[in-house]
Amino acid sequence: MAKKQLESMAVSVFCENMAMMLGAGIGAEEAAGLLSEDSTRGEFHDAAKSIQKFLLLQSGTLSEAIAQSGCFPAYVSDMLRVGEGAGRVEQTLRSLAGYYASRSRLEAKLKSAVLYPLILLVLMGVILGVLLAKVLPVFTGVYVSLAGDLTVSSYSYIRVAYVIGWLALGVTILAALVLITAVVASRTPKGFATLKHLAERLPGLSGIAEQLSLANFTEVLLIYVASGVDVDSAMEEAGKMVDNRVVAQKVEACRRQMKEKGAGLATAIYEQKLFEPLYGRMLVSGARSGSLEPVLERLTELFAQDARSRIDGAVDRVEPFMSAFLTVTVGVALISTMLPLIGILGSIG
């Protein structure tokens, strides 16, 4: 049995293929066997093989087989258990496939959002290191050869250049270490949760964290509704998946309104402003027309797209800031080294 959980895209591929084969009338154990045969040796192959073996030997359900494999997030087996109870296994698998495909895209976007500034910081560190180790010593040697010894003013300028260079290099290394620490911490559940809480409190990242949480909540809500769960239970279970403080408070307010005042899901979301008014109105219209699921699916796409756009915007704002920081630092350092040379050449002339 594989010990490492599958990545989000692998989970999506598994659920999508299982849904298609179940829809074609193929049994779950045969479908899992086909997936193991068609995949190369690795985590995906081992996961499918483990599920097939359990279904053949234990005669259990697909949700039980997935749970015992240890290769999938607990959320997958929990949702399938709900789908099996409602007789909507195929629909639940398709919803899970979409959910984890969307999650994979967001994870890739977050990784690139961290990797790009990290590469810029490394390049900045190299440039500043070359400036301090190679360029400034050359100018110092030129001054010594021209003037015999550094004058007091020339030494002051050179010292300013070195101070600016070392400070900039220190800031660059510190920022790179912070990003590296964040990348390492994100690989563990506890570290990832800590980073999420920090992001909620940073002015530039709080909006992104809130939108990501909202997109996740909407998609989970869609899966529960599509699996045949009543809206009250769907709202309660989806609320458990929310890890953002602002979104969690609004979800709880919606739940109270639904429980105490008997409001519908769409009405509660609209009145508590969980979604923006335009999107809330879309949900109300969808509920009244009997098309709640398609509207939730569309809103999930919109929220995920908005989250990705905000991440891109944050990365786009970082690049000019870092470029300006490097340009100003190198420029001031070089000017500080050139001024004494200009003075010496002027006195010689």
C-alpha positions in Angstrom: 0.0 0.0 0.0 1.4 3.4 -1.0 2.1 5.7 1.9 2.3 9.0 0.1 -0.9 10.8 -0.9 -1.5 11.4 -4.6 -1.1 15.0 -5.8 -4.3 16.9 -6.6 -4.1 16.4 -10.4 -3.6 12.6 -9.9 -6.7 12.5 -7.7 -8.6 14.4 -10.3 -7.5 12.0 -13.1 -8.5 9.0 -11.0 -12.0 10.4 -10.1 -12.6 11.4 -13.7 -11.7 8.0 -15.1 -13.6 6.1 -12.5 -16.7 8.3 -13.2 -16.5 7.6 -17.0 -16.0 3.8 -16.5 -18.8 3.5 -13.9 -21.0 5.5 -16.3 -20.2 3.0 -19.1 -21.4 0.1 -16.8 -17.9 -1.1 -15.7 -17.7 -2.3 -12.1 -15.6 -0.4 -9.6 -13.1 -3.3 -9.1 -12.7 -3.8 -12.8 -12.3 0.0 -13.4 -9.6 0.2 -10.7 -7.8 -2.8 -12.3 -7.9 -1.1 -15.7 -6.4 2.1 -14.2 -3.6 0.1 -12.6 -2.8 -1.7 -15.8 -2.8 1.4 -17.9 -0.5 3.4 -15.6 3.2 3.0 -15.1 4.7 1.8 -11.9 4.4 4.5 -9.2 2.0 6.0 -6.7 -1.0 6.2 -9.0 -0.5 2.5 -10.0 -0.1 1.4 -6.4 -3.2 3.3 -5.4 -5.4 1.8 -8.1 -4.0 -1.7 -7.4 -4.7 -1.3 -3.7 -8.3 -0.3 -4.4 -8.9 -3.2 -6.8 -7.5 -5.7 -4.3 -9.7 -4.4 -1.5 -12.8 -4.5 -3.6 -12.1 -8.0 -4.8 -11.2 -9.5 -1.4 -13.2 -7.4 1.1 -16.3 -6.8 -1.1 -16.5 -3.3 0.4 -17.6 0.0 -1.1 -15.5 2.3 -3.3 -15.3 4.9 -0.5 -14.0 2.2 2.0 -11.5 1.0 -0.6 -10.2 4.6 -1.1 -10.1 5.2 2.6 -8.0 2.1 3.4 -5.5 2.8 0.5 -4.1 5.8 2.4 -3.4 7.4 -1.0 -6.2 9.9 -1.1 -7.2 12.9 1.1 -9.9 11.9 3.6 -12.2 14.4 1.9 -12.5 12.1 -1.1 -13.7 9.0 0.8 -16.0 11.2 2.9 -17.7 12.7 -0.1 -18.0 9.3 -1.9 -19.6 7.9 1.2 -22.2 10.7 1.0 -22.6 10.0 -2.8 -23.1 6.3 -2.2 -25.8 7.0 0.4 -27.6 9.2 -2.1 -27.1 6.9 -5.1 -25.0 9.5 -6.9 -21.5 8.0 -7.0 -20.8 9.0 -10.6 -21.9 12.6 -10.1 -19.8 12.8 -6.9 -16.7 11.4 -8.7 -17.1 14.0 -11.5 -17.5 16.8 -8.9 -14.4 15.6 -7.1 -12.5 15.5 -10.4 -13.4 19.1 -11.1 -12.6 20.2 -7.5 -9.1 18.6 -7.5 -8.3 19.8 -11.0 -9.1 23.4 -9.9 -7.1 22.9 -6.7 -4.2 21.6 -8.8 -4.2 24.8 -10.9 -4.3 27.0 -7.8 -1.5 25.1 -6.2 0.6 25.5 -9.4 -0.2 29.2 -9.5 0.8 29.6 -5.8 4.1 27.8 -6.4 5.0 30.0 -9.4 4.0 33.0 -7.4 6.7 32.1 -4.8 9.3 30.7 -7.2 9.4 33.8 -9.5 10.3 36.3 -6.7 12.8 33.8 -5.3 14.6 33.6 -8.7 14.7 37.4 -8.8 16.2 37.5 -5.3 18.9 35.0 -6.2 19.8 37.1 -9.3 19.9 40.3 -7.2 22.1 38.5 -4.7 24.6 37.5 -7.4 24.7 41.0 -8.9 25.3 42.6 -5.5 27.9 40.0 -4.6 29.8 40.7 -7.9 29.6 44.4 -7.1 31.0 44.0 -3.7 33.6 41.4 -4.5 34.8 42.5 -7.9 33.7 46.0 -8.9 34.3 48.1 -5.8 37.8 46.7 -5.1 38.8 47.6 -8.7 37.8 51.3 -8.1 39.6 51.2 -4.7 42.8 50.1 -6.6 42.4 52.8 -9.2 42.2 55.5 -6.5 45.3 54.1 -4.8 47.2 54.1 -8.0 46.1 57.6 -9.0 46.4 59.4 -5.7 49.0 57.3 -4.0 46.7 56.9 -1.1 43.0 57.4 -0.6 42.0 60.9 0.4 39.6 61.3 3.3 36.7 62.3 1.0 37.5 59.4 -1.4 37.5 56.9 1.5 34.2 58.3 2.7 32.5 57.8 -0.7 33.9 54.2 -1.0 32.7 53.4 2.5 29.2 54.7 1.6 29.2 52.4 -1.4 30.3 49.4 0.6 27.7 50.1 3.3 24.9 50.4 0.8 26.0 47.3 -1.0 26.2 45.1 2.1 22.9 46.4 3.4 21.2 45.6 0.1 22.8 42.2 0.0 21.7 41.5 3.6 18.1 42.5 2.8 18.1 40.3 -0.4 19.5 37.3 1.5 17.0 37.7 4.3 14.1 38.0 1.9 15.3 34.9 0.0 15.5 32.9 3.3 12.0 34.0 4.2 10.7 32.7 0.9 12.6 29.4 1.2 11.3 28.9 4.7 7.8 29.5 3.4 8.2 26.9 0.6 9.6 24.3 3.1 6.8 25.1 5.6 4.1 24.8 3.0 5.0 21.1 2.5 3.6 20.2 5.9 -0.1 20.6 7.0 0.8 22.5 10.1 3.2 24.8 8.3 0.7 25.4 5.5 -1.9 26.4 8.1 0.5 28.8 9.7 1.3 30.4 6.4 -2.5 30.8 5.7 -3.0 32.6 9.0 -0.1 34.9 8.3 -1.4 35.7 4.9 -4.8 36.7 6.4 -3.1 39.4 8.4 -0.9 40.9 5.6 -2.5 43.8 3.8 -1.4 42.7 0.3 -2.3 39.0 0.8 -5.5 39.1 2.9 -7.7 39.6 -0.1 -6.1 36.7 -1.9 -6.5 34.4 1.1 -10.1 35.3 1.5 -10.9 34.7 -2.2 -9.1 31.4 -2.2 -11.1 30.3 0.8 -14.4 31.5 -0.8 -13.6 29.6 -4.0 -12.9 26.4 -1.9 -16.1 26.8 0.1 -18.2 27.3 -3.0 -16.8 24.2 -4.7 -17.2 22.1 -1.6 -20.8 23.3 -1.3 -21.4 22.4 -4.9 -20.1 18.8 -4.4 -22.4 18.3 -1.4 -25.4 19.7 -3.2 -24.6 17.6 -6.3 -24.3 14.5 -4.1 -27.9 14.9 -3.0 -27.3 16.3 0.5 -29.9 18.7 1.8 -28.9 22.3 1.7 -28.7 22.7 5.5 -26.3 19.8 5.9 -24.4 20.9 2.8 -23.9 24.4 4.3 -22.8 22.9 7.6 -20.3 20.5 6.1 -18.9 23.0 3.6 -18.5 25.5 6.5 -16.1 23.0 8.2 -13.8 23.3 5.2 -13.4 27.1 5.6 -10.0 28.1 7.1 -10.3 31.9 6.6 -11.6 33.9 9.6 -13.6 36.5 7.6 -15.3 33.9 5.4 -15.9 31.6 8.4 -17.8 34.4 10.2 -20.0 35.0 7.2 -20.7 31.3 6.7 -21.7 31.0 10.4 -24.0 33.9 10.0 -25.6 32.3 7.0 -26.1 29.0 8.9 -27.8 30.8 11.8 -30.2 32.6 9.5 -31.0 29.3 7.8 -31.6 27.6 11.1 -33.3 30.3 13.2 -35.3 32.1 10.5 -35.8 29.3 8.0 -34.1 31.2 5.2 -33.1 29.4 2.0 -29.4 28.8 1.3 -29.3 31.4 -1.5 -31.2 34.0 0.4 -29.0 33.6 3.5 -25.8 34.0 1.4 -27.2 37.0 -0.4 -28.4 38.8 2.8 -25.3 38.0 4.8 -23.1 39.3 1.8 -21.0 36.1 1.8 -20.8 36.7 -2.0 -20.6 40.0 -3.7 -24.2 41.3 -4.4 -24.1 40.5 -8.1 -23.0 36.9 -7.4 -25.5 36.6 -4.6 -28.3 37.7 -6.9 -27.1 35.1 -9.4 -27.4 32.4 -6.7 -30.9 33.6 -5.7 -32.1 33.5 -9.3 -30.6 30.0 -9.8 -32.3 28.7 -6.7 -35.7 30.1 -7.8 -35.3 28.6 -11.3 -34.2 25.2 -10.0 -30.7 25.5 -11.4 -28.8 25.9 -8.2 -26.0 23.4 -9.2 -25.1 25.1 -12.5 -25.0 28.5 -10.8 -22.7 27.1 -8.0 -20.5 25.6 -10.6 -20.3 28.9 -12.5 -19.6 30.8 -9.3 -16.8 28.4 -8.4 -15.1 29.0 -11.7 -15.5 32.8 -11.3 -14.1 32.8 -7.7 -11.1 30.6 -8.7 -10.4 32.7 -11.7 -10.5 35.9 -9.6 -8.2 34.3 -7.1 -5.7 33.4 -9.8 -5.9 37.0 -11.2 -5.2 38.4 -7.7 -2.2 36.2 -7.4 -0.9 37.3 -10.8 -1.5 40.9 -9.8 0.5 40.4 -6.6 3.4 38.9 -8.5 3.3 41.7 -11.1 3.6 44.3 -8.3 6.6 42.6 -6.8 8.7 42.6 -10.0 8.9 46.4 -10.6 9.6 46.9 -6.8 12.5 44.5 -6.8 13.9 45.8 -10.1 13.7 49.4 -8.7 15.4 48.3 -5.5 18.2 46.7 -7.4 18.6 49.6 -9.8 18.7 52.2 -7.0 21.1 50.2 -4.9 23.6 49.5 -7.7 23.2 53.0 -9.1 23.9 54.7 -5.7 26.9 52.4 -5.0 28.4 53.1 -8.5 27.8 56.9 -8.2 29.5 56.8 -4.8 32.6 55.2 -6.3 32.7 57.4 -9.4 32.5 60.8 -7.6 36.1 60.5 -6.1 37.4 59.4 -9.5 35.9 62.4 -11.1 37.4 64.7 -8.4 40.8 63.2 -8.8 40.7 63.4 -12.6 39.6 67.1 -12.3 42.5 67.9 -10.0 44.9 66.2 -12.4 43.5 68.2 -15.4 
